[in-house]
Each structure stands twice: as C-alpha cells, then as structure tokens.
C-alpha cells in the first residue's frame, strides 16, 4: 500500500537532481528515487530502523515480530531493546487486515 506525502520541501538543487535521475531513465519516478534514498539512509543508519520499529510497536501499529523485522533485529534482541526503553511487551492476536498489511509490506523489502 502506497501513501502520498502531501508536501515535501527540498532545496532546488536536490529537486533538480531527482528530475535529472528520472529524465535520464535511471528511475521511473521521483517517488522511486526517494524510496531508494530512504532505503540507503536506513542501511547507513541502522539505529533509525530500530527507532522506527520500536515506535511503531509502541503505538500499536505493528506486531512484535513485525517490529523486530523493521528494526532488522532478531526477536529476542528486539524484546531486550523494548525492555531497555521501558516499552511494555503486549500479547495480542492481530486482525486479518493487519496480517495482510504486514505480508504486503514484507513483499516490498
């Protein structure tokens, strides 16, 4: 499931760089450029993946297993991170919609 960001402000040189990458055929769309850039960002800053995983879990938006996958950590290590950050580990059965969303997300990785 893709979502649209209403507004994204960036320096003109960055915006033009994205246009050039699309015009050259290197990427199909500006969204593809930004998706790739975000992926590389997370590869170079793994602590941000941990932050995203813990926050999504804390907010109840993903399961514990999914949060550990987002964080790029094994299940037990991720549980330790949650405990260290004072985030309670909850047990619940996800809805069918939530499971389908997680499966779709995994297919995009």
SVG drawing of the C-alpha trace seen along z (x, -y; Angstrom):
<svg xmlns="http://www.w3.org/2000/svg" viewBox="-9 -26 35 40">
<polyline fill="none" stroke="black" stroke-width="0.4" points="0.0,0.0 1.5,-3.3 0.7,-6.6 1.1,-10.0 3.0,-12.7 1.1,-16.0 4.1,-18.3 7.8,-17.8 10.1,-20.8 13.7,-20.4 16.5,-22.6 16.2,-23.3 19.4,-21.5 18.1,-18.3 14.7,-18.6 16.5,-19.1 18.8,-16.2 15.7,-14.0 14.3,-15.3 17.6,-14.5 17.6,-10.9 14.1,-10.4 14.7,-12.2 17.8,-10.1 15.8,-6.9 17.7,-5.8 14.4,-5.9 10.8,-5.7 9.5,-8.4 10.6,-10.8 9.0,-8.5 11.3,-5.7 14.3,-8.0 13.1,-8.9 12.2,-5.3 15.8,-4.2 17.3,-7.1 15.3,-6.2 16.4,-2.6 20.1,-3.6 19.6,-6.0 18.3,-3.2 21.2,-0.9 23.7,-3.5 21.8,-4.4 20.6,-1.2 19.7,-2.9 16.9,-4.7 15.4,-1.3 15.4,-0.4 13.7,-3.7 11.0,-3.1 10.4,0.4 10.1,-0.5 7.9,-3.5 5.5,-1.6 5.3,1.2 4.8,-1.3 2.0,-2.9 0.3,0.4 0.7,0.2 2.7,3.4 3.1,6.7 6.2,7.5 7.5,9.8 7.0,7.2 8.6,4.5 11.7,6.7 11.9,7.2 11.6,3.5 14.4,2.9 16.5,5.5 16.9,7.4 16.3,10.9 13.1,11.3 14.9,11.8 17.3,8.9 14.4,6.6 12.5,7.6 15.6,6.5 15.6,3.2 11.9,2.7 12.6,3.5 15.6,1.2 13.4,-1.6 10.6,-0.9 8.2,0.2 5.8,3.0 5.6,6.2 2.0,7.0 0.4,10.1 -2.5,9.9 -3.8,11.7 -3.6,9.4 -6.6,8.9 -6.7,10.4 -6.3,6.9 -3.2,6.3 -1.7,9.6 -2.4,8.9 -0.8,5.5 2.3,7.0 2.6,9.6 2.3,6.9 5.0,4.8 7.3,7.8 6.9,8.3 8.2,4.8 11.5,5.3"/>
</svg>
